[in-house]
Structures are given as structure tokens and as C-alpha cells.
Amino acid sequence: MVDTDRITGAARELGGKVQGAVGDLVGSHRDSAEGRFREAQGQAENLYGQAKDAVRHVAQEAADYAEDAYAQGSGALRHGRREVGAQVAEYPVAALLIAGLVGYGLALLVHGRR
């Protein structure tokens, strides 16, 4: 989607070029200077519209990237949960022992040795 500032900027730039050329042709310094000013305004507005388009595009790309990362992370989480569940079901005593050691280690980290 093209930003409206790009369209109006391009139109203003073209109008300024025409006005400047007509001013040069008839020898009117005022029209020539005014046309150049309008041309510069149009260029600035067009550049502003291009910048807005670029920011919009980058934001959309970032949103798409985040959505893909979320989907991949969800899939990895589901896969990991299934694998851990299978290991716990196959080796319940070892899983209990590991869980107890992890809990003890966390308690030491949180409360420290006294």
C-alpha cells in the first residue's frame, strides 16, 4: 500500500517543476522561485511518505518473524513435553530422583548455605 504523502508529494513536486519551468521561460523570478520551493516541498513530502512505507514494511516483517518464532517455539515445547513425559513414564524412579536433586539445588540457590 502506497502512502498518500508519496502521491501528494509527487504531484506537488511535478507542479513545482512545471511552475519553475514556466517561470524560467517567461522570465518571472517570483514564479521560478515559488516553483522550486513547491518542488522541494513535494520532494520532502514524497520522502516522508517513503519513510512511512519503509517503517510499515519493517513492522510487518517483524510481526511475521515473531509469529513464525512463536509457532516454532510452541512446536518445540510440545515436542519436549512429549519426550519428557515418555522418559518419565519409562523411568519413573530416575525421574523422581532427578526432580528431587533439581529441587534441592534450587533451594540452595534461593536460600543459600547458612
N, CA, C and O atoms as a GROMACS GRO file, in nm:
protein
  456
    1MET      N    1   0.085  -0.117   0.000
    1MET     CA    2   0.000   0.000   0.000
    1MET      C    3   0.089   0.124   0.000
    1MET      O    4   0.178   0.137   0.084
    2VAL      N    5   0.066   0.212  -0.092
    2VAL     CA    6   0.146   0.334  -0.106
    2VAL      C    7   0.085   0.442  -0.017
    2VAL      O    8  -0.037   0.460  -0.014
    3ASP      N    9   0.171   0.511   0.055
    3ASP     CA   10   0.126   0.616   0.144
    3ASP      C   11   0.076   0.736   0.062
    3ASP      O   12   0.132   0.767  -0.043
    4THR      N   13  -0.028   0.804   0.110
    4THR     CA   14  -0.084   0.919   0.038
    4THR      C   15   0.014   1.035   0.032
    4THR      O   16   0.008   1.117  -0.060
    5ASP      N   17   0.106   1.044   0.130
    5ASP     CA   18   0.206   1.150   0.126
    5ASP      C   19   0.297   1.135   0.005
    5ASP      O   20   0.344   1.235  -0.051
    6ARG      N   21   0.320   1.012  -0.036
    6ARG     CA   22   0.403   0.991  -0.156
    6ARG      C   23   0.332   1.043  -0.280
    6ARG      O   24   0.394   1.104  -0.367
    7ILE      N   25   0.201   1.019  -0.288
    7ILE     CA   26   0.124   1.061  -0.405
    7ILE      C   27   0.113   1.213  -0.411
    7ILE      O   28   0.140   1.274  -0.514
    8THR      N   29   0.074   1.274  -0.299
    8THR     CA   30   0.060   1.420  -0.299
    8THR      C   31   0.196   1.487  -0.313
    8THR      O   32   0.207   1.594  -0.374
    9GLY      N   33   0.300   1.426  -0.257
    9GLY     CA   34   0.434   1.482  -0.271
    9GLY      C   35   0.481   1.480  -0.415
    9GLY      O   36   0.539   1.577  -0.464
   10ALA      N   37   0.455   1.369  -0.483
   10ALA     CA   38   0.493   1.360  -0.624
   10ALA      C   39   0.415   1.460  -0.708
   10ALA      O   40   0.470   1.521  -0.800
   11ALA      N   41   0.287   1.478  -0.677
   11ALA     CA   42   0.206   1.575  -0.750
   11ALA      C   43   0.255   1.718  -0.725
   11ALA      O   44   0.265   1.798  -0.818
   12ARG      N   45   0.287   1.748  -0.599
   12ARG     CA   46   0.337   1.882  -0.566
   12ARG      C   47   0.473   1.905  -0.632
   12ARG      O   48   0.502   2.015  -0.680
   13GLU      N   49   0.555   1.802  -0.634
   13GLU     CA   50   0.688   1.813  -0.697
   13GLU      C   51   0.674   1.841  -0.846
   13GLU      O   52   0.743   1.927  -0.900
   14LEU      N   53   0.585   1.768  -0.913
   14LEU     CA   54   0.562   1.789  -1.055
   14LEU      C   55   0.507   1.929  -1.082
   14LEU      O   56   0.551   1.998  -1.174
   15GLY      N   57   0.411   1.970  -1.000
   15GLY     CA   58   0.356   2.105  -1.016
   15GLY      C   59   0.463   2.213  -0.996
   15GLY      O   60   0.465   2.313  -1.067
   16GLY      N   61   0.550   2.190  -0.899
   16GLY     CA   62   0.659   2.286  -0.877
   16GLY      C   63   0.755   2.291  -0.992
   16GLY      O   64   0.803   2.398  -1.028
   17LYS      N   65   0.784   2.174  -1.051
   17LYS     CA   66   0.874   2.172  -1.168
   17LYS      C   67   0.813   2.250  -1.284
   17LYS      O   68   0.880   2.328  -1.351
   18VAL      N   69   0.683   2.226  -1.305
   18VAL     CA   70   0.615   2.295  -1.415
   18VAL      C   71   0.613   2.446  -1.388
   18VAL      O   72   0.643   2.525  -1.478
   19GLN      N   73   0.579   2.485  -1.265
   19GLN     CA   74   0.574   2.627  -1.233
   19GLN      C   75   0.713   2.690  -1.246
   19GLN      O   76   0.727   2.802  -1.296
   20GLY      N   77   0.817   2.618  -1.200
   20GLY     CA   78   0.953   2.671  -1.213
   20GLY      C   79   0.995   2.684  -1.357
   20GLY      O   80   1.058   2.783  -1.394
   21ALA      N   81   0.960   2.586  -1.440
   21ALA     CA   82   0.996   2.591  -1.582
   21ALA      C   83   0.923   2.704  -1.653
   21ALA      O   84   0.982   2.774  -1.735
   22VAL      N   85   0.795   2.723  -1.620
   22VAL     CA   86   0.718   2.832  -1.681
   22VAL      C   87   0.775   2.966  -1.635
   22VAL      O   88   0.787   3.059  -1.715
   23GLY      N   89   0.811   2.976  -1.506
   23GLY     CA   90   0.871   3.100  -1.456
   23GLY      C   91   1.002   3.130  -1.525
   23GLY      O   92   1.030   3.245  -1.558
   24ASP      N   93   1.084   3.026  -1.548
   24ASP     CA   94   1.210   3.046  -1.622
   24ASP      C   95   1.184   3.088  -1.765
   24ASP      O   96   1.254   3.174  -1.820
   25LEU      N   97   1.082   3.026  -1.826
   25LEU     CA   98   1.051   3.054  -1.966
   25LEU      C   99   1.004   3.197  -1.987
   25LEU      O  100   1.044   3.262  -2.083
   26VAL      N  101   0.919   3.247  -1.898
   26VAL     CA  102   0.865   3.382  -1.914
   26VAL      C  103   0.951   3.486  -1.844
   26VAL      O  104   0.926   3.606  -1.857
   27GLY      N  105   1.051   3.441  -1.768
   27GLY     CA  106   1.140   3.535  -1.701
   27GLY      C  107   1.088   3.587  -1.568
   27GLY      O  108   1.135   3.690  -1.520
   28SER      N  109   0.994   3.517  -1.508
   28SER     CA  110   0.940   3.559  -1.380
   28SER      C  111   1.019   3.491  -1.268
   28SER      O  112   1.006   3.371  -1.244
   29HIS      N  113   1.102   3.571  -1.201
   29HIS     CA  114   1.183   3.516  -1.091
   29HIS      C  115   1.096   3.468  -0.976
   29HIS      O  116   1.128   3.370  -0.908
   30ARG      N  117   0.988   3.539  -0.954
   30ARG     CA  118   0.898   3.502  -0.844
   30ARG      C  119   0.837   3.364  -0.869
   30ARG      O  120   0.840   3.278  -0.780
   31ASP      N  121   0.782   3.342  -0.989
   31ASP     CA  122   0.723   3.212  -1.022
   31ASP      C  123   0.828   3.101  -1.024
   31ASP      O  124   0.802   2.989  -0.982
   32SER      N  125   0.946   3.134  -1.073
   32SER     CA  126   1.053   3.036  -1.077
   32SER      C  127   1.093   2.993  -0.936
   32SER      O  128   1.108   2.874  -0.909
   33ALA      N  129   1.110   3.090  -0.846
   33ALA     CA  130   1.148   3.058  -0.709
   33ALA      C  131   1.036   2.985  -0.636
   33ALA      O  132   1.061   2.889  -0.562
   34GLU      N  133   0.914   3.029  -0.657
   34GLU     CA  134   0.799   2.963  -0.594
   34GLU      C  135   0.786   2.819  -0.644
   34GLU      O  136   0.755   2.729  -0.566
   35GLY      N  137   0.809   2.798  -0.772
   35GLY     CA  138   0.803   2.663  -0.829
   35GLY      C  139   0.911   2.573  -0.770
   35GLY      O  140   0.885   2.457  -0.739
   36ARG      N  141   1.032   2.627  -0.756
   36ARG     CA  142   1.141   2.548  -0.696
   36ARG      C  143   1.108   2.513  -0.550
   36ARG      O  144   1.138   2.404  -0.502
   37PHE      N  145   1.046   2.610  -0.481
   37PHE     CA  146   1.007   2.585  -0.342
   37PHE      C  147   0.901   2.475  -0.334
   37PHE      O  148   0.912   2.385  -0.251
   38ARG      N  149   0.800   2.483  -0.420
   38ARG     CA  150   0.697   2.380  -0.422
   38ARG      C  151   0.756   2.244  -0.460
   38ARG      O  152   0.715   2.141  -0.407
   39GLU      N  153   0.852   2.244  -0.553
   39GLU     CA  154   0.919   2.120  -0.592
   39GLU      C  155   0.992   2.059  -0.472
   39GLU      O  156   0.986   1.938  -0.450
   40ALA      N  157   1.061   2.142  -0.396
   40ALA     CA  158   1.133   2.094  -0.277
   40ALA      C  159   1.035   2.041  -0.173
   40ALA      O  160   1.061   1.939  -0.109
   41GLN      N  161   0.922   2.111  -0.155
   41GLN     CA  162   0.820   2.064  -0.062
   41GLN      C  163   0.768   1.927  -0.105
   41GLN      O  164   0.749   1.838  -0.022
   42GLY      N  165   0.744   1.912  -0.233
   42GLY     CA  166   0.694   1.785  -0.286
   42GLY      C  167   0.795   1.672  -0.266
   42GLY      O  168   0.758   1.560  -0.230
   43GLN      N  169   0.923   1.704  -0.289
   43GLN     CA  170   1.026   1.602  -0.266
   43GLN      C  171   1.029   1.560  -0.119
   43GLN      O  172   1.038   1.441  -0.088
   44ALA      N  173   1.021   1.659  -0.030
   44ALA     CA  174   1.023   1.628   0.113
   44ALA      C  175   0.902   1.545   0.153
   44ALA      O  176   0.915   1.448   0.229
   45GLU      N  177   0.786   1.580   0.103
   45GLU     CA  178   0.665   1.505   0.135
   45GLU      C  179   0.672   1.363   0.079
   45GLU      O  180   0.629   1.267   0.143
   46ASN      N  181   0.726   1.351  -0.041
   46ASN     CA  182   0.742   1.219  -0.102
   46ASN      C  183   0.839   1.134  -0.019
   46ASN      O  184   0.812   1.017   0.006
   47LEU      N  185   0.950   1.192   0.024
   47LEU     CA  186   1.046   1.119   0.108
   47LEU      C  187   0.984   1.079   0.241
   47LEU      O  188   1.009   0.969   0.290
   48TYR      N  189   0.903   1.167   0.299
   48TYR     CA  190   0.833   1.135   0.423
   48TYR      C  191   0.741   1.016   0.403
   48TYR      O  192   0.736   0.926   0.487
   49GLY      N  193   0.668   1.014   0.292
   49GLY     CA  194   0.580   0.902   0.261
   49GLY      C  195   0.658   0.773   0.240
   49GLY      O  196   0.615   0.666   0.282
   50GLN      N  197   0.775   0.784   0.174
   50GLN     CA  198   0.859   0.666   0.154
   50GLN      C  199   0.908   0.612   0.288
   50GLN      O  200   0.912   0.491   0.309
   51ALA      N  201   0.945   0.702   0.379
   51ALA     CA  202   0.991   0.660   0.511
   51ALA      C  203   0.879   0.590   0.587
   51ALA      O  204   0.902   0.488   0.653
   52LYS      N  205   0.758   0.644   0.579
   52LYS     CA  206   0.645   0.580   0.646
   52LYS      C  207   0.618   0.442   0.588
   52LYS      O  208   0.588   0.348   0.661
   53ASP      N  209   0.629   0.430   0.456
   53ASP     CA  210   0.611   0.299   0.392
   53ASP      C  211   0.718   0.201   0.440
   53ASP      O  212   0.689   0.084   0.467
   54ALA      N  213   0.842   0.248   0.449
   54ALA     CA  214   0.952   0.162   0.493
   54ALA      C  215   0.931   0.115   0.636
   54ALA      O  216   0.952  -0.002   0.668
   55VAL      N  217   0.889   0.206   0.724
   55VAL     CA  218   0.864   0.169   0.863
   55VAL      C  219   0.749   0.069   0.871
   55VAL      O  220   0.755  -0.027   0.948
   56ARG      N  221   0.646   0.092   0.794
   56ARG     CA  222   0.531   0.000   0.793
   56ARG      C  223   0.575  -0.139   0.745
   56ARG      O  224   0.533  -0.241   0.799
   57HIS      N  225   0.661  -0.141   0.642
   57HIS     CA  226   0.710  -0.268   0.589
   57HIS      C  227   0.795  -0.340   0.693
   57HIS      O  228   0.779  -0.461   0.713
   58VAL      N  229   0.885  -0.269   0.760
   58VAL     CA  230   0.970  -0.330   0.862
   58VAL      C  231   0.887  -0.383   0.978
   58VAL      O  232   0.913  -0.491   1.029
   59ALA      N  233   0.786  -0.307   1.018
   59ALA     CA  234   0.699  -0.352   1.128
   59ALA      C  235   0.625  -0.479   1.089
   59ALA      O  236   0.609  -0.569   1.172
   60GLN      N  237   0.579  -0.487   0.965
   60GLN     CA  238   0.508  -0.607   0.920
   60GLN      C  239   0.603  -0.726   0.915
   60GLN      O  240   0.566  -0.837   0.954
   61GLU      N  241   0.726  -0.703   0.867
   61GLU     CA  242   0.826  -0.811   0.863
   61GLU      C  243   0.857  -0.860   1.005
   61GLU      O  244   0.869  -0.980   1.028
   62ALA      N  245   0.870  -0.767   1.099
   62ALA     CA  246   0.898  -0.805   1.238
   62ALA      C  247   0.783  -0.885   1.297
   62ALA      O  248   0.804  -0.983   1.368
   63ALA      N  249   0.662  -0.844   1.268
   63ALA     CA  250   0.545  -0.917   1.318
   63ALA      C  251   0.540  -1.058   1.258
   63ALA      O  252   0.509  -1.154   1.328
   64ASP      N  253   0.571  -1.070   1.130
   64ASP     CA  254   0.573  -1.202   1.066
   64ASP      C  255   0.682  -1.290   1.128
   64ASP      O  256   0.660  -1.408   1.153
   65TYR      N  257   0.799  -1.231   1.151
   65TYR     CA  258   0.909  -1.305   1.211
   65TYR      C  259   0.872  -1.352   1.352
   65TYR      O  260   0.900  -1.466   1.388
   66ALA      N  261   0.811  -1.264   1.430
   66ALA     CA  262   0.771  -1.301   1.565
   66ALA      C  263   0.666  -1.410   1.564
   66ALA      O  264   0.668  -1.500   1.648
   67GLU      N  265   0.575  -1.403   1.471
   67GLU     CA  266   0.471  -1.505   1.459
   67GLU      C  267   0.534  -1.642   1.425
   67GLU      O  268   0.495  -1.744   1.481
   68ASP      N  269   0.629  -1.641   1.332
   68ASP     CA  270   0.697  -1.766   1.297
   68ASP      C  271   0.776  -1.821   1.416
   68ASP      O  272   0.774  -1.941   1.442
   69ALA      N  273   0.846  -1.732   1.487
   69ALA     CA  274   0.924  -1.776   1.603
   69ALA      C  275   0.833  -1.834   1.711
   69ALA      O  276   0.866  -1.934   1.774
   70TYR      N  277   0.718  -1.772   1.731
   70TYR     CA  278   0.621  -1.822   1.829
   70TYR      C  279   0.571  -1.961   1.790
   70TYR      O  280   0.560  -2.050   1.874
   71ALA      N  281   0.541  -1.978   1.662
   71ALA     CA  282   0.492  -2.108   1.616
   71ALA      C  283   0.600  -2.215   1.631
   71ALA      O  284   0.570  -2.327   1.673
   72GLN      N  285   0.724  -2.182   1.598
   72GLN     CA  286   0.832  -2.279   1.612
   72GLN      C  287   0.857  -2.310   1.759
   72GLN      O  288   0.881  -2.426   1.795
   73GLY      N  289   0.852  -2.208   1.845
   73GLY     CA  290   0.871  -2.230   1.988
   73GLY      C  291   0.762  -2.317   2.047
   73GLY      O  292   0.789  -2.402   2.131
   74SER      N  293   0.640  -2.294   2.003
   74SER     CA  294   0.528  -2.377   2.051
   74SER      C  295   0.546  -2.523   2.010
   74SER      O  296   0.522  -2.614   2.089
   75GLY      N  297   0.589  -2.542   1.887
   75GLY     CA  298   0.612  -2.679   1.840
   75GLY      C  299   0.724  -2.747   1.918
   75GLY      O  300   0.712  -2.864   1.955
   76ALA      N  301   0.832  -2.673   1.945
   76ALA     CA  302   0.943  -2.731   2.022
   76ALA      C  303   0.899  -2.763   2.164
   76ALA      O  304   0.939  -2.865   2.221
   77LEU      N  305   0.817  -2.677   2.222
   77LEU     CA  306   0.767  -2.701   2.358
   77LEU      C  307   0.680  -2.827   2.363
   77LEU      O  308   0.694  -2.909   2.454
   78ARG      N  309   0.592  -2.842   2.266
   78ARG     CA  310   0.507  -2.961   2.261
   78ARG      C  311   0.591  -3.088   2.245
   78ARG      O  312   0.567  -3.189   2.310
   79HIS      N  313   0.690  -3.080   2.157
   79HIS     CA  314   0.777  -3.195   2.134
   79HIS      C  315   0.855  -3.229   2.262
   79HIS      O  316   0.865  -3.346   2.298
   80GLY      N  317   0.909  -3.128   2.328
   80GLY     CA  318   0.984  -3.151   2.452
   80GLY      C  319   0.896  -3.209   2.561
   80GLY      O  320   0.938  -3.298   2.635
   81ARG      N  321   0.775  -3.160   2.572
   81ARG     CA  322   0.682  -3.211   2.673
   81ARG      C  323   0.651  -3.358   2.648
   81ARG      O  324   0.646  -3.437   2.743
   82ARG      N  325   0.631  -3.395   2.522
   82ARG     CA  326   0.605  -3.536   2.489
   82ARG      C  327   0.726  -3.623   2.524
   82ARG      O  328   0.712  -3.732   2.578
   83GLU      N  329   0.846  -3.574   2.491
   83GLU     CA  330   0.967  -3.651   2.519
   83GLU      C  331   0.989  -3.669   2.669
   83GLU      O  332   1.022  -3.779   2.715
   84VAL      N  333   0.972  -3.562   2.745
   84VAL     CA  334   0.989  -3.572   2.890
   84VAL      C  335   0.885  -3.666   2.948
   84VAL      O  336   0.917  -3.748   3.034
   85GLY      N  337   0.763  -3.656   2.903
   85GLY     CA  338   0.656  -3.746   2.950
   85GLY      C  339   0.689  -3.891   2.922
   85GLY      O  340   0.664  -3.978   3.005
   86ALA      N  341   0.744  -3.917   2.804
   86ALA     CA  342   0.780  -4.054   2.768
   86ALA      C  343   0.893  -4.105   2.857
   86ALA      O  344   0.891  -4.220   2.900
   87GLN      N  345   0.992  -4.020   2.884
   87GLN     CA  346   1.104  -4.061   2.969
   87GLN      C  347   1.059  -4.086   3.112
   87GLN      O  348   1.103  -4.181   3.176
   88VAL      N  349   0.971  -4.001   3.163
   88VAL     CA  350   0.919  -4.018   3.299
   88VAL      C  351   0.838  -4.147   3.308
   88VAL      O  352   0.848  -4.221   3.407
   89ALA      N  353   0.759  -4.174   3.206
   89ALA     CA  354   0.679  -4.297   3.206
   89ALA      C  355   0.768  -4.421   3.199
   89ALA      O  356   0.737  -4.524   3.259
   90GLU      N  357   0.878  -4.410   3.126
   90GLU     CA  358   0.966  -4.526   3.110
   90GLU      C  359   1.057  -4.546   3.232
   90GLU      O  360   1.084  -4.660   3.270
   91TYR      N  361   1.103  -4.437   3.294
   91TYR     CA  362   1.195  -4.446   3.409
   91TYR      C  363   1.142  -4.360   3.525
   91TYR      O  364   1.200  -4.255   3.552
   92PRO      N  365   1.036  -4.400   3.594
   92PRO     CA  366   0.975  -4.316   3.696
   92PRO      C  367   1.066  -4.292   3.817
   92PRO      O  368   1.065  -4.182   3.872
   93VAL      N  369   1.143  -4.390   3.861
   93VAL     CA  370   1.228  -4.373   3.978
   93VAL      C  371   1.341  -4.274   3.946
   93VAL      O  372   1.371  -4.186   4.027
   94ALA      N  373   1.401  -4.288   3.830
   94ALA     CA  374   1.508  -4.195   3.791
   94ALA      C  375   1.453  -4.052   3.779
   94ALA      O  376   1.519  -3.956   3.818
   95ALA      N  377   1.332  -4.039   3.726
   95ALA     CA  378   1.270  -3.906   3.712
   95ALA      C  379   1.246  -3.845   3.849
   95ALA      O  380   1.269  -3.725   3.868
   96LEU      N  381   1.201  -3.926   3.946
   96LEU     CA  382   1.180  -3.875   4.083
   96LEU      C  383   1.312  -3.831   4.145
   96LEU      O  384   1.319  -3.727   4.210
   97LEU      N  385   1.415  -3.909   4.125
   97LEU     CA  386   1.546  -3.875   4.179
   97LEU      C  387   1.599  -3.746   4.118
   97LEU      O  388   1.650  -3.659   4.189
   98ILE      N  389   1.587  -3.732   3.989
   98ILE     CA  390   1.633  -3.609   3.920
   98ILE      C  391   1.551  -3.490   3.968
   98ILE      O  392   1.608  -3.383   3.993
   99ALA      N  393   1.420  -3.505   3.979
   99ALA     CA  394   1.335  -3.395   4.026
   99ALA      C  395   1.374  -3.354   4.167
   99ALA      O  396   1.379  -3.234   4.198
  100GLY      N  397   1.403  -3.451   4.253
  100GLY     CA  398   1.445  -3.419   4.389
  100GLY      C  399   1.577  -3.344   4.392
  100GLY      O  400   1.592  -3.249   4.467
  101LEU      N  401   1.673  -3.387   4.310
  101LEU     CA  402   1.802  -3.318   4.304
  101LEU      C  403   1.789  -3.175   4.250
  101LEU      O  404   1.853  -3.083   4.300
  102VAL      N  405   1.707  -3.158   4.151
  102VAL     CA  406   1.684  -3.024   4.095
  102VAL      C  407   1.619  -2.936   4.201
  102VAL      O  408   1.659  -2.820   4.218
  103GLY      N  409   1.520  -2.988   4.272
  103GLY     CA  410   1.454  -2.910   4.377
  103GLY      C  411   1.551  -2.872   4.487
  103GLY      O  412   1.548  -2.759   4.536
  104TYR      N  413   1.638  -2.965   4.528
  104TYR     CA  414   1.738  -2.937   4.631
  104TYR      C  415   1.835  -2.830   4.583
  104TYR      O  416   1.870  -2.739   4.659
  105GLY      N  417   1.878  -2.841   4.458
  105GLY     CA  418   1.969  -2.740   4.401
  105GLY      C  419   1.904  -2.602   4.396
  105GLY      O  420   1.970  -2.502   4.426
  106LEU      N  421   1.780  -2.595   4.359
  106LEU     CA  422   1.709  -2.467   4.356
  106LEU      C  423   1.694  -2.408   4.496
  106LEU      O  424   1.707  -2.288   4.515
  107ALA      N  425   1.667  -2.494   4.592
  107ALA     CA  426   1.656  -2.446   4.730
  107ALA      C  427   1.788  -2.389   4.779
  107ALA      O  428   1.789  -2.288   4.849
  108LEU      N  429   1.897  -2.453   4.743
  108LEU     CA  430   2.028  -2.399   4.780
  108LEU      C  431   2.055  -2.265   4.715
  108LEU      O  432   2.110  -2.175   4.777
  109LEU      N  433   2.016  -2.252   4.592
  109LEU     CA  434   2.037  -2.125   4.521
  109LEU      C  435   1.953  -2.014   4.581
  109LEU      O  436   2.000  -1.901   4.596
  110VAL      N  437   1.829  -2.044   4.615
  110VAL     CA  438   1.738  -1.942   4.667
  110VAL      C  439   1.774  -1.904   4.809
  110VAL      O  440   1.781  -1.786   4.842
  111HIS      N  441   1.796  -2.000   4.893
  111HIS     CA  442   1.818  -1.972   5.035
  111HIS      C  443   1.966  -1.965   5.072
  111HIS      O  444   2.000  -1.906   5.175
  112GLY      N  445   2.052  -2.022   4.994
  112GLY     CA  446   2.193  -2.020   5.021
  112GLY      C  447   2.229  -2.109   5.137
  112GLY      O  448   2.142  -2.158   5.210
  113ARG      N  449   2.356  -2.129   5.154
  113ARG     CA  450   2.401  -2.212   5.266
  113ARG      C  451   2.416  -2.124   5.389
  113ARG      O  452   2.466  -2.012   5.382
  114ARG      N  453   2.372  -2.177   5.500
  114ARG     CA  454   2.379  -2.098   5.624
  114ARG      C  455   2.464  -2.168   5.724
  114ARG      O  456   2.482  -2.118   5.835
   0.00000   0.00000   0.00000
